[in-house]
Amino acid sequence: MKLLWPYGEFFHHQFWSNPAAMNPSTSTACGEDQPSDEDHLDDWLYLSSSSVPSPAAPGDPPETQDGSKLRSKFMSAWNSMKYGWTFKQKSRFSKSSPVVILGNAYDLRDSSERDCFYRCFESLLWLTYRRGFPPLVGSGLTSDSGWGCLLRTGQMMLARALLLHLMPPGWSWSPCHHVVKDDMDLPETRPQTISTGDTQSFRTRGSGRKSRTLSLGSLLDSRMESMHRRAVSRFADHPAAPFGIHQLVELGKSSGKKAGDWYGPSIVAHILEKAVSVTPDLPNLVVYVAQDCTIYKGDVRRACERPSVQHWKSVVLLVPVRLGGQELNPAYIACVKKLLRLQCCIGIIGGKPRHSLFFVGFQGDHLLYLDPHYCQPTVDTTKDGFPLESFHCKHPRKMPISRMDPSCTIGFYAKGQRDFESLCRAVSEAVSTSAETYPMFIFADGQNQEDGEGDAHTNVTYIQRKPGRRRVDTSNSLDEFVLL
């Protein structure tokens, strides 16, 4: 309780005056087959724009400014405590069934495959709540703790696509090997190529010091690490970062959203589309958001084709869907698993009501995910050799697939035209699993004739409800639209 002592008066006023805000059931321990304490976290506290402390204006009295800072610090500390202890618990994985993560299946009975699974999971970028970043314009907030989880899961999906776009196939990262020993303490990093018959070696020259031989693998690892850090820096919590929290919040204003608001999966998909389109350093990448659960191939071709005879631009396909009413329709479970088995799938932005998660795989009837609900200090990515450990998660977590919120956004990536055509065939076959009910989404030839007539920011489909038909309660849903 030492953590809460400095905020005791505020804690007493905000929570003990409202006992319903506290849920003691969250402190129970859990095993694999028991509901974990994180399952109740969304019942604790939800910060909407009305509950986020308003920033103090420059002309306000010092007491008001100090009180605003105190509230902001308290909310960061409260959310860190609230979500932080769940990360001390680890999910257990069975060896009797394979585990699938973004198109790759691993047999955990084999030690080498088990190591590959953890290496693959740890290589994913983990983007969480942060505190201490420059204030968000118009709000003064210096943390997204309590409200920015869907923006973070959206960042993680885009980061997965960006690593596939920039890094070589099969690239992986490990904290034990990201420092290249051969390159440490060298007086000069410029290599000198020395031909020795059919082989080449690399040496560095320094004044007054003996040269050391660099392996080709060392130079390649150094280059990969530099590319890795550059990818991470694109998601930095700084106004200049193209996919950072500041830029995403700014782009969300055109959809009527502001810092501290709740963002739905469909809104986040359109924000990511805008963020990539206005980024000058990724000219070969586009994002396409499906309209009314339909991917129009003609629109994708128009976005990817170039004037000259060259390869297509790479494309990220984002498909906002709703897989049921208030709960997930069990008919879609097999389809979700099939999609996560595909190499072209880059994950699912989903989660539980008002508790967004990034789904990356499954084992049996449990989904694997990355959780953004952990508030970490902001990392200055402009410094050389900034720490990478907080951007990668070591321990996979899982939850029953039946508890997945029906509102989600599914992502895919295609490197070029052939990959896109292969993606269309593979995904169409996977979603045909749900054809007996309603397909998740469809591919259509041609272009969307109604493009631009509706609200492109919310992607809402309005359906005339028959008289007397009961309205589906979606008050706890992650998103604003309902697909019937």
Secondary structure, DSSP 8 states (H G I E B T S, - for coil): -TTTGGGHHHHIIIIIT-GGG--GGGG----TTS--GGGGGGGT----TTTS-----TTS-HHHHHHHHHHHHHHHHHHHHHHHGGGGS-----SSS-EEETTEEE-TTSHHHHHHHHHHHHHS-----EES----TTT---B-TTT-HHHHHHHHHHHHHHHHHHS-TT----TTTSS-GGGTT-S---EEEEEETTEEEEEE-BTTB---EE-HHHHHHHHHHHHHHHHHHTT-SSTT-TTSHHHHHHHHGGGT--TTS---HHHHHHHHHHHHHT-TT-TTEEEEE-BTTEEEHHHHHHHH--SSS----EEEEEEEEE-BSSSB-GGGHHHHHHHHTSTTEEEEEEEETTEEEEEEEEETTEEEEE-----EE---TTSTT---GGGS-SS-EEEEGGGS-SEEEEEEEESSHHHHHHHHHHHHHHHGGGTTS--S-EEESS--TTTTTS-TTT--------TT------TT-SSS----
